[in-house]
């Protein structure tokens, strides 16, 4: 991920912090991103059960991009494609 810092969780998911160019509109000034170890769409189906709300779907026609959600406290985060999905699309993984 460019412009951010990633760390891998024990379950294999990757969490990263990304600087954003937009001015503050919500509580946090960095965007937390989750790169799950399962397909992105499956993870997005799971998070509403954790009281998260989809804010913006920023998936691009080529499958890149992500989905911005807000947690119960209003903090925004994004779910992006997994390494496996990116590898299938021919993108470099594990950055």
N, CA, C and O atoms as a GROMACS GRO file, in nm:
protein
  380
    1UNK      N    1   0.084  -0.117   0.000
    1UNK     CA    2   0.000   0.000   0.000
    1UNK      C    3   0.089   0.124   0.000
    1UNK      O    4   0.175   0.136   0.087
    2UNK      N    5   0.071   0.212  -0.092
    2UNK     CA    6   0.152   0.333  -0.092
    2UNK      C    7   0.092   0.436   0.002
    2UNK      O    8  -0.029   0.444   0.020
    3UNK      N    9   0.182   0.517   0.062
    3UNK     CA   10   0.136   0.624   0.150
    3UNK      C   11   0.083   0.577   0.283
    3UNK      O   12   0.007   0.648   0.347
    4UNK      N   13   0.123   0.458   0.326
    4UNK     CA   14   0.073   0.410   0.452
    4UNK      C   15   0.167   0.308   0.513
    4UNK      O   16   0.276   0.282   0.462
    5UNK      N   17   0.123   0.250   0.623
    5UNK     CA   18   0.201   0.150   0.694
    5UNK      C   19   0.112   0.030   0.718
    5UNK      O   20  -0.002   0.045   0.764
    6UNK      N   21   0.161  -0.090   0.687
    6UNK     CA   22   0.081  -0.212   0.704
    6UNK      C   23   0.141  -0.301   0.811
    6UNK      O   24   0.262  -0.301   0.833
    7UNK      N   25   0.055  -0.376   0.876
    7UNK     CA   26   0.098  -0.478   0.971
    7UNK      C   27   0.005  -0.597   0.955
    7UNK      O   28  -0.113  -0.580   0.924
    8UNK      N   29   0.057  -0.716   0.976
    8UNK     CA   30  -0.024  -0.836   0.958
    8UNK      C   31  -0.077  -0.884   1.092
    8UNK      O   32  -0.003  -0.894   1.190
    9UNK      N   33  -0.206  -0.914   1.096
    9UNK     CA   34  -0.271  -0.964   1.216
    9UNK      C   35  -0.246  -1.114   1.228
    9UNK      O   36  -0.210  -1.178   1.129
   10UNK      N   37  -0.263  -1.172   1.348
   10UNK     CA   38  -0.240  -1.316   1.366
   10UNK      C   39  -0.325  -1.404   1.275
   10UNK      O   40  -0.284  -1.514   1.240
   11UNK      N   41  -0.444  -1.356   1.235
   11UNK     CA   42  -0.531  -1.437   1.149
   11UNK      C   43  -0.494  -1.426   1.002
   11UNK      O   44  -0.560  -1.487   0.918
   12UNK      N   45  -0.390  -1.349   0.969
   12UNK     CA   46  -0.347  -1.335   0.830
   12UNK      C   47  -0.402  -1.211   0.761
   12UNK      O   48  -0.356  -1.176   0.653
   13UNK      N   49  -0.499  -1.144   0.822
   13UNK     CA   50  -0.550  -1.020   0.765
   13UNK      C   51  -0.442  -0.913   0.776
   13UNK      O   52  -0.357  -0.920   0.865
   14UNK      N   53  -0.444  -0.816   0.689
   14UNK     CA   54  -0.347  -0.707   0.694
   14UNK      C   55  -0.422  -0.579   0.727
   14UNK      O   56  -0.522  -0.546   0.663
   15UNK      N   57  -0.373  -0.506   0.826
   15UNK     CA   58  -0.430  -0.379   0.867
   15UNK      C   59  -0.331  -0.271   0.831
   15UNK      O   60  -0.212  -0.284   0.860
   16UNK      N   61  -0.377  -0.165   0.768
   16UNK     CA   62  -0.286  -0.058   0.734
   16UNK      C   63  -0.350   0.077   0.763
   16UNK      O   64  -0.472   0.091   0.763
   17UNK      N   65  -0.264   0.175   0.787
   17UNK     CA   66  -0.306   0.313   0.805
   17UNK      C   67  -0.264   0.389   0.682
   17UNK      O   68  -0.149   0.378   0.638
   18UNK      N   69  -0.354   0.465   0.625
   18UNK     CA   70  -0.328   0.537   0.501
   18UNK      C   71  -0.357   0.685   0.521
   18UNK      O   72  -0.462   0.723   0.573
   19UNK      N   73  -0.262   0.769   0.479
   19UNK     CA   74  -0.287   0.913   0.480
   19UNK      C   75  -0.391   0.944   0.373
   19UNK      O   76  -0.392   0.883   0.266
   20UNK      N   77  -0.478   1.038   0.403
   20UNK     CA   78  -0.581   1.074   0.306
   20UNK      C   79  -0.573   1.223   0.274
   20UNK      O   80  -0.542   1.303   0.362
   21UNK      N   81  -0.600   1.261   0.150
   21UNK     CA   82  -0.590   1.401   0.111
   21UNK      C   83  -0.711   1.485   0.153
   21UNK      O   84  -0.702   1.607   0.159
   22UNK      N   85  -0.824   1.419   0.182
   22UNK     CA   86  -0.945   1.492   0.215
   22UNK      C   87  -0.934   1.560   0.351
   22UNK      O   88  -0.860   1.514   0.438
   23UNK      N   89  -1.007   1.668   0.368
   23UNK     CA   90  -1.011   1.732   0.500
   23UNK      C   91  -1.096   1.645   0.593
   23UNK      O   92  -1.172   1.559   0.548
   24UNK      N   93  -1.082   1.669   0.720
   24UNK     CA   94  -1.152   1.588   0.820
   24UNK      C   95  -1.303   1.606   0.806
   24UNK      O   96  -1.353   1.719   0.808
   25UNK      N   97  -1.374   1.494   0.792
   25UNK     CA   98  -1.521   1.498   0.788
   25UNK      C   99  -1.579   1.406   0.895
   25UNK      O  100  -1.698   1.414   0.926
   26UNK      N  101  -1.496   1.320   0.950
   26UNK     CA  102  -1.540   1.228   1.054
   26UNK      C  103  -1.440   1.239   1.169
   26UNK      O  104  -1.359   1.332   1.173
   27UNK      N  105  -1.447   1.148   1.262
   27UNK     CA  106  -1.363   1.154   1.381
   27UNK      C  107  -1.214   1.136   1.354
   27UNK      O  108  -1.133   1.208   1.413
   28UNK      N  109  -1.176   1.044   1.268
   28UNK     CA  110  -1.034   1.018   1.251
   28UNK      C  111  -0.978   1.087   1.128
   28UNK      O  112  -1.050   1.112   1.031
   29UNK      N  113  -0.847   1.117   1.131
   29UNK     CA  114  -0.781   1.186   1.021
   29UNK      C  115  -0.695   1.092   0.938
   29UNK      O  116  -0.637   1.135   0.839
   30UNK      N  117  -0.687   0.967   0.975
   30UNK     CA  118  -0.624   0.865   0.894
   30UNK      C  119  -0.731   0.763   0.862
   30UNK      O  120  -0.827   0.747   0.938
   31UNK      N  121  -0.715   0.697   0.754
   31UNK     CA  122  -0.812   0.594   0.717
   31UNK      C  123  -0.751   0.459   0.753
   31UNK      O  124  -0.640   0.427   0.710
   32UNK      N  125  -0.823   0.383   0.830
   32UNK     CA  126  -0.780   0.248   0.865
   32UNK      C  127  -0.829   0.157   0.753
   32UNK      O  128  -0.946   0.162   0.714
   33UNK      N  129  -0.739   0.076   0.703
   33UNK     CA  130  -0.774  -0.016   0.596
   33UNK      C  131  -0.753  -0.160   0.639
   33UNK      O  132  -0.657  -0.191   0.708
   34UNK      N  133  -0.843  -0.245   0.599
   34UNK     CA  134  -0.833  -0.387   0.628
   34UNK      C  135  -0.820  -0.463   0.497
   34UNK      O  136  -0.906  -0.452   0.409
   35UNK      N  137  -0.713  -0.538   0.485
   35UNK     CA  138  -0.694  -0.628   0.372
   35UNK      C  139  -0.716  -0.768   0.428
   35UNK      O  140  -0.624  -0.826   0.485
   36UNK      N  141  -0.837  -0.824   0.414
   36UNK     CA  142  -0.870  -0.950   0.480
   36UNK      C  143  -0.800  -1.068   0.415
   36UNK      O  144  -0.746  -1.058   0.305
   37UNK      N  145  -0.801  -1.181   0.485
   37UNK     CA  146  -0.746  -1.304   0.427
   37UNK      C  147  -0.854  -1.383   0.355
   37UNK      O  148  -0.829  -1.493   0.307
   38UNK      N  149  -0.974  -1.328   0.347
   38UNK     CA  150  -1.086  -1.385   0.271
   38UNK      C  151  -1.121  -1.284   0.161
   38UNK      O  152  -1.075  -1.170   0.167
   39UNK      N  153  -1.201  -1.323   0.062
   39UNK     CA  154  -1.239  -1.226  -0.041
   39UNK      C  155  -1.304  -1.101   0.020
   39UNK      O  156  -1.380  -1.109   0.117
   40UNK      N  157  -1.272  -0.986  -0.039
   40UNK     CA  158  -1.322  -0.857   0.011
   40UNK      C  159  -1.473  -0.857   0.029
   40UNK      O  160  -1.522  -0.813   0.133
   41UNK      N  161  -1.547  -0.904  -0.070
   41UNK     CA  162  -1.693  -0.897  -0.062
   41UNK      C  163  -1.748  -0.982   0.052
   41UNK      O  164  -1.848  -0.946   0.114
   42UNK      N  165  -1.682  -1.095   0.081
   42UNK     CA  166  -1.726  -1.178   0.194
   42UNK      C  167  -1.703  -1.103   0.325
   42UNK      O  168  -1.788  -1.109   0.415
   43UNK      N  169  -1.591  -1.034   0.337
   43UNK     CA  170  -1.564  -0.956   0.459
   43UNK      C  171  -1.665  -0.842   0.474
   43UNK      O  172  -1.712  -0.816   0.584
   44UNK      N  173  -1.698  -0.776   0.364
   44UNK     CA  174  -1.795  -0.665   0.370
   44UNK      C  175  -1.933  -0.716   0.408
   44UNK      O  176  -2.009  -0.645   0.474
   45UNK      N  177  -1.967  -0.838   0.368
   45UNK     CA  178  -2.095  -0.896   0.410
   45UNK      C  179  -2.097  -0.925   0.560
   45UNK      O  180  -2.203  -0.923   0.622
   46UNK      N  181  -1.980  -0.952   0.619
   46UNK     CA  182  -1.970  -0.988   0.759
   46UNK      C  183  -1.975  -0.867   0.854
   46UNK      O  184  -2.031  -0.877   0.963
   47UNK      N  185  -1.918  -0.754   0.813
   47UNK     CA  186  -1.902  -0.643   0.907
   47UNK      C  187  -2.031  -0.575   0.952
   47UNK      O  188  -2.032  -0.521   1.062
   48UNK      N  189  -2.141  -0.574   0.877
   48UNK     CA  190  -2.264  -0.516   0.934
   48UNK      C  191  -2.311  -0.588   1.061
   48UNK      O  192  -2.375  -0.527   1.146
   49UNK      N  193  -2.279  -0.715   1.073
   49UNK     CA  194  -2.314  -0.788   1.196
   49UNK      C  195  -2.236  -0.734   1.314
   49UNK      O  196  -2.272  -0.760   1.429
   50UNK      N  197  -2.128  -0.661   1.288
   50UNK     CA  198  -2.047  -0.599   1.394
   50UNK      C  199  -2.084  -0.453   1.412
   50UNK      O  200  -2.008  -0.376   1.470
   51UNK      N  201  -2.201  -0.414   1.362
   51UNK     CA  202  -2.254  -0.278   1.370
   51UNK      C  203  -2.179  -0.176   1.286
   51UNK      O  204  -2.180  -0.057   1.317
   52UNK      N  205  -2.115  -0.220   1.179
   52UNK     CA  206  -2.052  -0.128   1.085
   52UNK      C  207  -2.154  -0.095   0.975
   52UNK      O  208  -2.242  -0.175   0.945
   53UNK      N  209  -2.139   0.023   0.918
   53UNK     CA  210  -2.230   0.070   0.813
   53UNK      C  211  -2.150   0.105   0.689
   53UNK      O  212  -2.047   0.172   0.698
   54UNK      N  213  -2.197   0.059   0.573
   54UNK     CA  214  -2.131   0.095   0.447
   54UNK      C  215  -2.158   0.242   0.419
   54UNK      O  216  -2.273   0.286   0.416
   55UNK      N  217  -2.049   0.318   0.396
   55UNK     CA  218  -2.061   0.460   0.363
   55UNK      C  219  -2.051   0.484   0.214
   55UNK      O  220  -2.137   0.549   0.154
   56UNK      N  221  -1.945   0.430   0.153
   56UNK     CA  222  -1.919   0.454   0.010
   56UNK      C  223  -1.858   0.329  -0.051
   56UNK      O  224  -1.765   0.271   0.005
   57UNK      N  225  -1.909   0.289  -0.165
   57UNK     CA  226  -1.851   0.178  -0.240
   57UNK      C  227  -1.757   0.239  -0.344
   57UNK      O  228  -1.802   0.300  -0.441
   58UNK      N  229  -1.628   0.223  -0.324
   58UNK     CA  230  -1.527   0.280  -0.413
   58UNK      C  231  -1.456   0.172  -0.494
   58UNK      O  232  -1.340   0.188  -0.532
   59UNK      N  233  -1.527   0.062  -0.522
   59UNK     CA  234  -1.470  -0.041  -0.607
   59UNK      C  235  -1.468   0.011  -0.750
   59UNK      O  236  -1.566   0.069  -0.797
   60UNK      N  237  -1.356  -0.011  -0.817
   60UNK     CA  238  -1.342   0.030  -0.956
   60UNK      C  239  -1.383  -0.082  -1.048
   60UNK      O  240  -1.388  -0.198  -1.006
   61UNK      N  241  -1.414  -0.051  -1.175
   61UNK     CA  242  -1.455  -0.156  -1.270
   61UNK      C  243  -1.353  -0.270  -1.282
   61UNK      O  244  -1.391  -0.384  -1.310
   62UNK      N  245  -1.224  -0.240  -1.261
   62UNK     CA  246  -1.122  -0.345  -1.271
   62UNK      C  247  -1.110  -0.427  -1.143
   62UNK      O  248  -1.026  -0.517  -1.136
   63UNK      N  249  -1.193  -0.398  -1.041
   63UNK     CA  250  -1.191  -0.474  -0.916
   63UNK      C  251  -1.105  -0.411  -0.808
   63UNK      O  252  -1.112  -0.453  -0.692
   64UNK      N  253  -1.025  -0.312  -0.842
   64UNK     CA  254  -0.944  -0.246  -0.741
   64UNK      C  255  -1.032  -0.154  -0.658
   64UNK      O  256  -1.154  -0.153  -0.675
   65UNK      N  257  -0.972  -0.080  -0.570
   65UNK     CA  258  -1.049   0.010  -0.484
   65UNK      C  259  -1.099  -0.063  -0.362
   65UNK      O  260  -1.060  -0.177  -0.336
   66UNK      N  261  -1.184   0.000  -0.287
   66UNK     CA  262  -1.233  -0.060  -0.164
   66UNK      C  263  -1.370  -0.009  -0.129
   66UNK      O  264  -1.434   0.064  -0.205
   67UNK      N  265  -1.415  -0.049  -0.013
   67UNK     CA  266  -1.545  -0.010   0.037
   67UNK      C  267  -1.523   0.060   0.171
   67UNK      O  268  -1.464   0.001   0.262
   68UNK      N  269  -1.569   0.184   0.183
   68UNK     CA  270  -1.554   0.259   0.306
   68UNK      C  271  -1.674   0.233   0.395
   68UNK      O  272  -1.789   0.240   0.353
   69UNK      N  273  -1.642   0.202   0.520
   69UNK     CA  274  -1.746   0.176   0.620
   69UNK      C  275  -1.721   0.263   0.742
   69UNK      O  276  -1.615   0.326   0.754
   70UNK      N  277  -1.817   0.268   0.832
   70UNK     CA  278  -1.801   0.335   0.961
   70UNK      C  279  -1.837   0.236   1.070
   70UNK      O  280  -1.937   0.165   1.061
   71UNK      N  281  -1.753   0.233   1.173
   71UNK     CA  282  -1.781   0.149   1.288
   71UNK      C  283  -1.888   0.211   1.376
   71UNK      O  284  -1.936   0.320   1.346
   72UNK      N  285  -1.926   0.144   1.483
   72UNK     CA  286  -2.033   0.193   1.570
   72UNK      C  287  -2.004   0.330   1.632
   72UNK      O  288  -2.097   0.403   1.665
   73UNK      N  289  -1.877   0.367   1.647
   73UNK     CA  290  -1.840   0.497   1.703
   73UNK      C  291  -1.824   0.604   1.596
   73UNK      O  292  -1.791   0.719   1.626
   74UNK      N  293  -1.848   0.567   1.468
   74UNK     CA  294  -1.838   0.664   1.359
   74UNK      C  295  -1.703   0.674   1.294
   74UNK      O  296  -1.684   0.758   1.205
   75UNK      N  297  -1.606   0.590   1.334
   75UNK     CA  298  -1.475   0.593   1.272
   75UNK      C  299  -1.477   0.519   1.139
   75UNK      O  300  -1.526   0.407   1.130
   76UNK      N  301  -1.421   0.584   1.037
   76UNK     CA  302  -1.421   0.526   0.903
   76UNK      C  303  -1.307   0.426   0.886
   76UNK      O  304  -1.200   0.442   0.944
   77UNK      N  305  -1.332   0.324   0.805
   77UNK     CA  306  -1.228   0.229   0.766
   77UNK      C  307  -1.265   0.172   0.630
   77UNK      O  308  -1.382   0.176   0.589
   78UNK      N  309  -1.165   0.120   0.560
   78UNK     CA  310  -1.187   0.063   0.427
   78UNK      C  311  -1.154  -0.085   0.428
   78UNK      O  312  -1.066  -0.130   0.501
   79UNK      N  313  -1.226  -0.160   0.346
   79UNK     CA  314  -1.194  -0.300   0.322
   79UNK      C  315  -1.153  -0.308   0.176
   79UNK      O  316  -1.228  -0.270   0.086
   80UNK      N  317  -1.031  -0.358   0.152
   80UNK     CA  318  -0.977  -0.372   0.017
   80UNK      C  319  -0.962  -0.519  -0.018
   80UNK      O  320  -0.989  -0.606   0.065
   81UNK      N  321  -0.920  -0.547  -0.141
   81UNK     CA  322  -0.905  -0.686  -0.184
   81UNK      C  323  -0.797  -0.760  -0.106
   81UNK      O  324  -0.700  -0.700  -0.060
   82UNK      N  325  -0.815  -0.889  -0.094
   82UNK     CA  326  -0.715  -0.974  -0.030
   82UNK      C  327  -0.597  -0.994  -0.124
   82UNK      O  328  -0.606  -0.967  -0.244
   83UNK      N  329  -0.485  -1.042  -0.069
   83UNK     CA  330  -0.369  -1.074  -0.152
   83UNK      C  331  -0.406  -1.173  -0.261
   83UNK      O  332  -0.362  -1.159  -0.375
   84UNK      N  333  -0.488  -1.273  -0.228
   84UNK     CA  334  -0.526  -1.374  -0.327
   84UNK      C  335  -0.603  -1.310  -0.443
   84UNK      O  336  -0.579  -1.343  -0.559
   85UNK      N  337  -0.694  -1.219  -0.412
   85UNK     CA  338  -0.770  -1.151  -0.518
   85UNK      C  339  -0.679  -1.064  -0.603
   85UNK      O  340  -0.693  -1.058  -0.725
   86UNK      N  341  -0.585  -0.995  -0.537
   86UNK     CA  342  -0.492  -0.910  -0.611
   86UNK      C  343  -0.400  -0.993  -0.699
   86UNK      O  344  -0.368  -0.952  -0.810
   87UNK      N  345  -0.358  -1.110  -0.650
   87UNK     CA  346  -0.272  -1.199  -0.728
   87UNK      C  347  -0.346  -1.248  -0.853
   87UNK      O  348  -0.288  -1.255  -0.961
   88UNK      N  349  -0.473  -1.281  -0.838
   88UNK     CA  350  -0.553  -1.324  -0.953
   88UNK      C  351  -0.565  -1.215  -1.058
   88UNK      O  352  -0.576  -1.244  -1.178
   89UNK      N  353  -0.562  -1.089  -1.014
   89UNK     CA  354  -0.570  -0.975  -1.106
   89UNK      C  355  -0.434  -0.937  -1.161
   89UNK      O  356  -0.424  -0.844  -1.241
   90UNK      N  357  -0.328  -1.007  -1.118
   90UNK     CA  358  -0.195  -0.979  -1.168
   90UNK      C  359  -0.124  -0.865  -1.098
   90UNK      O  360  -0.025  -0.813  -1.148
   91UNK      N  361  -0.175  -0.824  -0.980
   91UNK     CA  362  -0.111  -0.717  -0.904
   91UNK      C  363  -0.004  -0.774  -0.813
   91UNK      O  364  -0.009  -0.892  -0.778
   92UNK      N  365   0.092  -0.692  -0.776
   92UNK     CA  366   0.195  -0.732  -0.680
   92UNK      C  367   0.131  -0.741  -0.543
   92UNK      O  368   0.056  -0.651  -0.505
   93UNK      N  369   0.158  -0.848  -0.469
   93UNK     CA  370   0.098  -0.865  -0.336
   93UNK      C  371   0.205  -0.861  -0.229
   93UNK      O  372   0.325  -0.868  -0.257
   94UNK      N  373   0.159  -0.850  -0.104
   94UNK     CA  374   0.248  -0.854   0.011
   94UNK      C  375   0.324  -0.727   0.037
   94UNK      O  376   0.428  -0.730   0.103
   95UNK      N  377   0.277  -0.612  -0.014
   95UNK     CA  378   0.346  -0.485   0.007
   95UNK      C  379   0.310  -0.428   0.141
   95UNK      O  380   0.359  -0.321   0.177
   0.00000   0.00000   0.00000
